[in-house]
Amino acid sequence: MRISTINGESFRIGELSVFDQLNLARRLTPFSFAIQGMMDPKNVEKDHTIMVILLLSKLSDEDSDYVTHKCLSVVLRSQGKDWAKLQTSDGVMMFQDITMKTMVNIVTEVILENLGDFFRTALSAVAEGAAQ
């Protein structure tokens, strides 16, 4: 687990089970090559959020919801000295002040934490494909 600060709030990014990681990768990987040419190869390493937005845009609503909810399910938000879940077990957001931009940044952090090595390979392929 690591702590990320997004829009001035601290979030604890948790670990997905290996099966949840596999299910996320299965949904996201087919589209990693579809976004080749959509990203500047010079910025691909720092534009993780743009990559996640592009990947989510290629998914069905059902798969996008799955990825988003699965990622948010392992995140806690700082509440003083305590930590609170971002969503209930049935996917209802516990904090109404979280914007779409913040939510996508959180999802990006979870993907990087849990699938970072896997997607660094995809990012390298995107960069190589764009350079050719």
C-alpha positions as CSV (number, residue, x, y, z in Angstrom):
1,M,0.0,0.0,0.0
2,R,1.2,3.5,-0.7
3,I,-0.2,6.9,-0.1
4,S,-1.0,9.3,-3.0
5,T,-2.1,12.9,-2.7
6,I,-4.6,13.9,-5.3
7,N,-6.2,17.4,-5.2
8,G,-5.0,18.0,-1.7
9,E,-6.5,14.7,-0.3
10,S,-4.5,11.7,0.8
11,F,-5.5,8.3,-0.5
12,R,-4.2,4.9,0.5
13,I,-3.8,2.8,-2.7
14,G,-4.4,-0.9,-1.9
15,E,-3.6,-4.1,-3.6
16,L,-6.0,-6.0,-5.8
17,S,-6.0,-9.7,-5.7
18,V,-4.0,-11.5,-8.4
19,F,-7.4,-12.6,-10.0
20,D,-8.7,-9.0,-10.0
21,Q,-5.4,-7.8,-11.5
22,L,-5.8,-10.5,-14.2
23,N,-9.4,-9.4,-14.9
24,L,-8.4,-5.7,-15.2
25,A,-5.5,-6.6,-17.5
26,R,-7.8,-8.7,-19.7
27,R,-10.2,-5.8,-20.1
28,L,-7.5,-3.1,-20.7
29,T,-4.8,-4.9,-22.7
30,P,-6.7,-5.3,-26.0
31,F,-7.0,-1.6,-26.2
32,S,-3.5,-0.6,-25.2
33,F,-2.4,-1.0,-28.9
34,A,-5.5,0.8,-30.1
35,I,-4.2,4.0,-28.5
36,Q,-0.9,3.9,-30.4
37,G,-0.5,7.2,-32.2
38,M,-2.9,8.9,-29.8
39,M,-0.1,9.8,-27.4
40,D,3.1,11.7,-27.9
41,P,5.9,9.2,-27.5
42,K,7.9,11.9,-25.6
43,N,5.2,12.1,-22.9
44,V,4.0,8.5,-22.7
45,E,5.7,7.8,-19.4
46,K,4.2,10.9,-17.6
47,D,0.8,10.9,-19.3
48,H,-0.5,7.8,-17.4
49,T,-3.9,9.5,-16.7
50,I,-4.3,10.3,-20.4
51,M,-3.5,6.6,-21.2
52,V,-6.2,5.4,-18.7
53,I,-8.8,7.9,-20.1
54,L,-8.1,6.6,-23.6
55,L,-8.3,3.0,-22.5
56,L,-11.5,3.5,-20.6
57,S,-13.0,5.3,-23.6
58,K,-12.5,2.1,-25.7
59,L,-14.4,-0.1,-23.2
60,S,-18.1,-0.8,-23.0
61,D,-19.9,1.0,-20.2
62,E,-20.1,-2.3,-18.3
63,D,-16.3,-2.9,-18.6
64,S,-15.5,0.7,-17.8
65,D,-17.7,0.5,-14.7
66,Y,-16.1,-2.8,-13.7
67,V,-12.6,-1.3,-14.0
68,T,-13.5,1.9,-12.1
69,H,-15.4,0.2,-9.3
70,K,-12.7,-2.6,-8.9
71,C,-10.0,0.0,-8.6
72,L,-11.9,2.2,-6.2
73,S,-12.7,-0.8,-4.0
74,V,-9.1,-0.9,-2.8
75,V,-8.7,2.8,-2.0
76,L,-9.1,4.5,1.4
77,R,-9.3,8.3,2.0
78,S,-7.7,10.0,4.9
79,Q,-10.1,11.3,7.5
80,G,-7.9,12.9,10.1
81,K,-6.2,10.0,11.8
82,D,-8.5,7.4,10.3
83,W,-9.0,6.0,6.8
84,A,-12.4,5.5,5.2
85,K,-13.4,3.4,2.2
86,L,-14.2,5.4,-1.0
87,Q,-17.2,3.3,-1.9
88,T,-19.6,0.8,-0.3
89,S,-19.4,-2.9,-1.2
90,D,-22.1,-2.3,-3.7
91,G,-20.2,0.5,-5.4
92,V,-21.9,3.6,-4.0
93,M,-19.4,6.5,-3.5
94,M,-19.0,7.5,0.1
95,F,-17.7,11.0,-0.7
96,Q,-19.8,13.4,-2.9
97,D,-16.9,15.8,-3.4
98,I,-14.9,13.5,-5.5
99,T,-15.0,14.8,-9.1
100,M,-14.6,12.7,-12.3
101,K,-11.1,14.1,-12.7
102,T,-10.1,13.0,-9.2
103,M,-11.8,9.6,-9.7
104,V,-9.8,9.0,-12.9
105,N,-6.6,10.1,-11.2
106,I,-7.3,7.6,-8.4
107,V,-8.1,4.8,-10.9
108,T,-4.8,5.6,-12.6
109,E,-2.9,5.3,-9.3
110,V,-4.5,1.9,-8.6
111,I,-3.7,0.6,-12.1
112,L,-0.1,1.8,-11.8
113,E,0.3,0.3,-8.4
114,N,-1.2,-3.0,-9.3
115,L,-0.5,-3.4,-13.0
116,G,2.4,-1.0,-13.4
117,D,5.0,-3.5,-14.5
118,F,2.5,-5.0,-16.9
119,F,1.5,-1.7,-18.4
120,R,5.0,-0.3,-18.5
121,T,5.5,-3.0,-21.2
122,A,2.4,-1.7,-23.0
123,L,3.6,1.9,-22.7
124,S,6.9,0.9,-24.2
125,A,5.1,-0.7,-27.1
126,V,3.0,2.4,-27.6
127,A,6.2,4.6,-27.5
128,E,8.0,2.2,-30.0
129,G,5.0,2.1,-32.3
130,A,4.6,5.8,-32.3
131,A,8.3,6.3,-33.0
132,Q,8.2,4.1,-36.1
